[in-house]
Amino acid sequence: MQKRLTEASVAKIKPDPNGRLEIQDQAVPGLRLRVTQSGRKSWSLMYKIAGEAADGGRGKNRRMTLGAYPLIDLKTAREQASEAKGMADRGVDPAVHKKSKVLSRIERQIDKLIPRFIELYAMPYTKKWKGTDVLLRSTVGEMWRGKDVTKIKRADVHALLDDVSESEGPSKAREVRKHLSVLFNWAVDRGICDFNPMAGMKRKDLRYQPRSTVLSVEDLQKVWNASEKVGYPFGPIVQLLILSGQRRSEIATMQRNWVTNDLIEIPAEFYKTRKPHAIPVSARMREILESQPIWNEGEFIFSTTGGRTPSSGFSRAKQILDRETGLTDWTLHDIRRSVATCMAQERVLQEHIERVLGHVISGVAGTYNRYNYLNEKIEALGVWERAFFRP
């Protein structure tokens, strides 16, 4: 059936109880209105692609769905049909082009973009990509689900950070801000979006405030005693943190092939400064290390997967430590600062403390001084251990 359609006539068309209606629009050849027996109306276009046939002529008849009425009215349907026919005249399949645009729009959705960012950037170039993945998926991916990354404005970012800060605290919002900005820069570099809406963003409320908590020797002794009740793997990790002053990640991810009788030697690729770091092993540290299980499936000393992966998730262990010690408002990283402070109180030279902690030494000393300070580190940790276990 052919008919010169109008907005009024389209609205008045009734379904045929005997079957589906299909009405061809005389104004735009190929545009068709389908009306089902239930009364549902939808637009489609019949077209042939120029140059598709073997002889160079037009190919076979194809149908392209334009959408449902009244979401798409007659005027819009005619515009879309005319645009699609123009593509077909140029040898372009409008249905394939439309599908490509839809896929591109889906791929720009932030919750679809995050996995690509993790796979192509975070995994190859960052050590803690798993944490980044969880953080972005659980906050940005959930709160902006389906949102086109090219449509995100600066005000949207501020609103998201405000919500995270209010619900989960400024430290969480600070982490979201950091990783989200990297994601936007990556998307700009790949041509996915034109600009980073976070460029130059100022959020004084999210500025990092360096912690200054220092646990006394007595407090650290309480933590040591409480760690006995925590058990493997977190208990011995905490004790090694107290004896060595190292970062939690370096002790928790320690591999057995890094350990000799007198040293823990962390390769450069596993150390924060990207330089190798040697930690002297005292008799008490050796006793702790030798008491740990030897796994058959991997080299990680502290593991719940047979050595394949290091242990993670310190929150429950920290709760036990808090309960047993009665200490509040402290973190496991505070142990490192506390050990450094206690060594200084025992008159260990600051330069030797810095070497124990594995800090990068700046200036001329860091550039030209290649002495490993191993003896000084042994002495410094010995002074600290004697002070810690002093009767």
Long-range contacts (C-beta under 8 A, 24 or more apart in sequence): 2-26, 5-33, 5-74, 6-74, 7-73, 7-74, 7-75, 10-41, 10-69, 10-73, 10-74, 11-70, 13-41, 14-39, 15-39, 25-74, 25-78, 25-81, 27-78, 28-78, 28-81, 28-82, 28-85, 30-81, 30-85, 31-77, 31-78, 31-81, 33-69, 33-77, 40-68, 41-68, 41-69, 41-70, 42-66, 42-67, 42-68, 42-69, 43-67, 43-68, 43-69, 43-72, 43-77, 43-80, 43-81, 45-80, 45-81, 45-84, 45-85, 45-94, 47-84, 47-85, 47-88, 47-94, 48-88, 49-88, 49-91, 49-92, 49-93, 50-88, 50-89, 50-90, 50-91, 51-91, 52-91, 62-93, 62-95, 64-94, 64-95, 64-98, 105-148, 108-148, 108-149, 108-150, 108-192, 108-193, 109-145, 109-146, 109-147, 109-148, 109-149, 110-140, 110-141, 110-144, 110-145, 110-147, 110-148, 110-149, 110-152, 111-137, 111-140, 111-141, 111-142, 111-144, 111-145, 111-146, 111-147, 113-149, 113-183, 113-187, 113-192, 114-140, 114-141, 114-183, 117-183, 117-186, 117-187, 120-186, 121-182, 121-186, 132-179, 135-175, 135-176, 135-179, 136-176, 136-179, 136-180, 136-183, 139-164, 139-172, 139-176, 140-176, 140-180, 140-183, 149-184, 149-187, 149-192, 149-193, 150-192, 150-193, 150-194, 152-197, 153-197, 154-197, 154-198, 154-201, 156-197, 157-197, 157-198, 157-201, 158-201, 158-203, 161-203, 161-206, 165-205, 165-206, 170-205, 170-206, 173-206, 174-206, 174-208, 177-201, 177-203, 177-206, 211-331, 211-333, 211-334, 211-337, 212-337, 213-329, 213-330, 213-331, 213-334, 213-337, 213-338, 214-334, 214-337, 214-338, 214-341, 215-327, 215-330, 215-334, 215-335, 215-338, 216-338, 217-342, 217-387, 217-388, 219-325, 219-327, 219-338, 220-335, 220-338, 220-339, 220-342, 220-388, 221-388, 222-324, 222-325, 222-326, 222-327, 223-321, 223-325, 223-327, 223-335, 224-388, 225-324, 226-320, 226-321, 226-324, 226-325, 227-321, 229-320, 229-324, 230-317, 230-320, 230-321, 232-292, 232-293, 232-302, 233-292, 233-302, 233-303, 233-304, 233-311, 234-302, 234-311, 234-314, 234-317, 235-317, 236-288, 236-291, 236-292, 236-302, 237-302, 237-311, 238-317, 238-321, 238-332, 238-335, 239-288, 240-285, 240-288, 240-289, 241-332, 241-335, 241-336, 242-335, 242-339, 242-388, 243-282, 243-284, 243-285, 243-288, 243-381, 243-384, 243-385, 243-388, 244-279, 244-285, 244-339, 244-356, 244-381, 245-335, 245-336, 245-339, 245-340, 245-343, 245-356, 245-357, 245-381, 245-384, 246-279, 246-336, 246-357, 246-358, 247-272, 247-333, 247-336, 247-358, 248-314, 248-332, 248-333, 250-277, 251-302, 252-302, 252-310, 252-311, 252-312, 252-314, 253-300, 253-302, 253-310, 254-300, 254-301, 254-302, 254-310, 255-299, 255-300, 255-301, 256-294, 256-299, 256-300, 256-301, 256-307, 257-299, 259-289, 259-301, 261-286, 271-358, 272-358, 273-358, 273-359, 273-360, 275-360, 277-358, 278-372, 278-374, 278-377, 279-356, 279-358, 279-377, 280-374, 280-377, 280-378, 280-381, 282-381, 282-382, 282-385, 284-385, 339-384, 342-384, 342-387, 342-388, 343-380, 343-383, 343-384, 345-387, 346-383, 346-384, 346-387, 348-379, 348-380, 348-383, 348-384, 349-376, 349-380, 352-376, 352-377, 352-379, 352-380, 353-380, 355-380, 356-380, 356-381
